């Protein structure tokens, strides 16, 4: 089953369950759409192009074609725009509720606090997961930051499932909570599978980023010569141009390989070791 089919089935089930609450579902959709508009306004200001917009009960998603060309600071602002908008509007609605005791205002307060807080969780496919990746990647390798975020996502999914079990024992079955667990778990597995493909596809994005900003930061790492090419590829920082210093058992530098050469070597020779690649390189020269 394709991902969008799975998400569609889950979200329709949630909407059917929420339909028992008169008018609540309409308010939810309204603030979900406005949440997405907040992302779109910031993205437009940063010059991003829109590919697709998917409205979701757990926080609608906008697909941007050139988000990787943005700086880390701009990415943070973009991802936080939606949740912060909801939290800000919840505060505004709380103020208005002091003067106007309307049910629609009370519902808006609940929905906005939920959307804002929920989307800040470091769990896929929420905004908080991307924020977590950016913060971790400042100190760690890209793959490591993805791995930690995936762990956070599984922990949150497990916690929600535990809450679901407790509620089921003490009160009744909460279908929306159970489906949220499924959605987060599924999205996290999808992220685990596509991490390597993201790394492979980043070279084109880096070229566009280089042309747009006229520069790109470098990153150098020393690696053991017995390491396989795929293992080295996992060390690539997707936001920088990477160079790898190949060291032998005596910590002697035997060669230097840049990421463009690394990708080409993988295509030509497969997952051989750095030692084997250096020998082939010398033989061909």
N, C-alpha and C positions, 0 to 999 in steps of 0.2 A: 504493500500500500504506500502510495506517495505521501510525502510529509504533509502537503497542504490538505490532502484528503483526511488524514488522521486528525489534524488540527481542526478542520471544519466539523468533523463528527463530534469531537470533544466539546467545541464551543457551542454547537447547536444543542447538545445535551444540557450544558450549563444554562443556556438561555431558556430552555423548556422548564428547568427546575426553578429558575428565578422568576418565571412567569406567574408564579403563585402570588407574588407581591405586586399589587396593583400600582402601576405607574413607576415602580422602582427601576424596571428594566429600561424604560425610556430615558430616565435621568442618567443611568449608567452609560448608555450609548452616547448621550450628549457630551458627557465629560470625557469619555474615551476619545471621541472625535476631536474635542478641543485640546486634549493632551497631545494628540498627533499634530494638530495645527501648530502647537508650540514648537515641536521638533521641526516642522516644515518651515516655519518663519526663520528660525535660527539657521537651518540648512541653506535656505535661500540667501540669507545675508552673507553666508560664507562661500557662496557661489556653487553649491552642490546641485546636481541634476537628479530629478526624481524618475525612477524606473517603474515603481509600483507602490501602491498603498493598500495595506490589508488591515481592516478594522477587526480588533480582537477584544474580547471581554476582559482579558488580562493585560491590556495595554497594546494598542494598535501598533503596527509596524510599518515603517517607511523604508523602502529599498532605495539606496542612494548609489549612484554609479561611481562617484569619485571621492568617497569619504576618506579613503586611505591617503589621499593627497593632502589632507588637512594636517595641521600640527597637532601634537598631543593635547595641547591646551584647548584648541578649538573642538577637538573630538569630545573632550570632557564636557565642555559647555553644551555641545549638541546633545549628548546623551542625558545630561542632567536637566535639560530644558523642560521636558515633559513632566517628570516627577516634581520638580520644583514649582512648576506652574500649578499642579494640582494641590500641593501643600499650601502655596500662597492663596489660592482660591478658597481652600478650606478655612484659612484664617479670616479671609474677607467675609465668607458666609457666616462664620461664628459671630463676627461683629454685627452683621445685618440681622442675625437671628435675635439679637438682644432687643431689636426694635420691631421686627416683624416675625411673629410666631407662625410662619407658614410651614406646612409639611414638606414642600418642595425644597425649601432652604435647609431644613434638617436633613433630608435625604442627600442633598448636595454636599453637605459637610461630611457625612459618612462615606460617600462614594469617593470624594476627593482625597480624604485622608487614607482610604484603602488603596486607591490607585497610586498615590504618591509614595506611600511606605512600601507597598508590595513591589513596585517597579524598581525600588532602590536595593532590593535583595540581590546578593551576588549569585543569582541562579538563572540559567538559560530558560527561555529566550528573553529575559527581562533586561531593561536598561542597566540595572546594577551590575550585571555580569560583565558588560563592556567597560564600565567604569572600573571594576575590579581588575580586569586585564590590563588597562592602561596604567593604573597605580602600581601594580606588581611588576610590570615590564620596565619600569624606571630603575628597578634594582636587580631584576632577574632576567634570564633569557626568555624569549617569547614562548617557547614550548613549555617551559617551567611555569610561567605565569598562567598559561592556558590550563595546565594540569592542576594547579592549585585552585583555580576558579571552578574547574569541573568537580573537584572534591567538595568545595563549598556548596555547589549546586546539588550534589548528591546528599549532602548533610541536610540541607534545607528540605529537599524532597522527603528524606527519611523522617525528619522532624514533623513535617505536615502529615505524613502517614501515621505517625504515632499519635498525633492529636486527633486524627480521624478515628483511630481505634478507640481512644479514650472517650470521645464524644459518642461513638456508636454504643459503647458499653453503658455509659451514664445517661444518655439521652436518646438520640435517634441517628439514623444514617444521614450523613451530610454528603450528598452526591457531588456538589461543586468542589468540595475540599478534596475528595478522592480523585476527581478528574484533573484537578490542579497538580496533584502528585504525579499522575500519569503523564501530563503534558511536560512538566519540568524534567522528569526522568527521561522521557523520549527525546526531548530537545538536547539534553546533556549527552546522550549516546550519539546523537547526530553530530554534535560538535567534536566529540572524540574521534569519530571516523573521518571527518573532513579536515582536521588540523594539518596533515601532511600536504593535502591538495592546496590548502591556503598558502602554505609556505612555497610550494612549487609555482603558484600563480602570482606571487608577489613581485617577481622581477619586472613584469610589464608595468605594474603600478609604480614601482620605484623609478622606472624610466620616465613615466609621466610626471612624477613628483619632481624629478631632477630638472626636467624641461620647464616646469611651472615655476619652481623656486630658484633655479640655476645652481643649486647645490644639494647635497645629501650627506648626512653624517656617516662616518665610517665606524666600524667596530672590528677589533682584532682579537682572536682567541688562539691560544696554543693548544694543539691536540696531539694525542699519541698516535704514532704511525700505524699501529695495529687496528685502529678504529675503522669501521666500514663507512662507505660514502653516505649511506642513508642515515647512519648515526650522526655523522657530521652535519648533514642537512638539517637535522632536528635542532641544531644549535644556532641556526640562522635567525637573526633578529629581523623581523619583517619590515621594520622602519628604518633600517640602516644598510649600508653596503658592507658586506662581511668579508674579512680576509682571515685565513687560517694558517698559522705557523705550525708546520709538521715537525714534531720532535721525536727522536729515536730513544732507545733505552738509556743512553748517556746524556740525555737532555741537549743533544746537538741538533741544530736546525738543518734539516735535510731538504726542505722545499717550502714554498709558499703557494697556496691555492686560494683563488678568489671565488666568490659564490657563483659567478657566471660560468667559470671553468668547472666548478663542482657539478652544476646542473648538467652541463654538456657531457662530463665524464660519466654521470649516472645514465644518461641516454645511450652513450656509446658502449659502455662496459658493464653496466649493471652495478649491483652492490658489492664491488670488490673493496679490499682494504686500501688505505692510503699508501701503504708500503708497496702494494702491487701496482697502484696507479703511478707512483713515482718511478718505479722500474719500467713500466710501459712508456712513460713519458720520455725517459732517458733513451730507451731503445728506439723510439720513433724519431728522436732528434739526432 
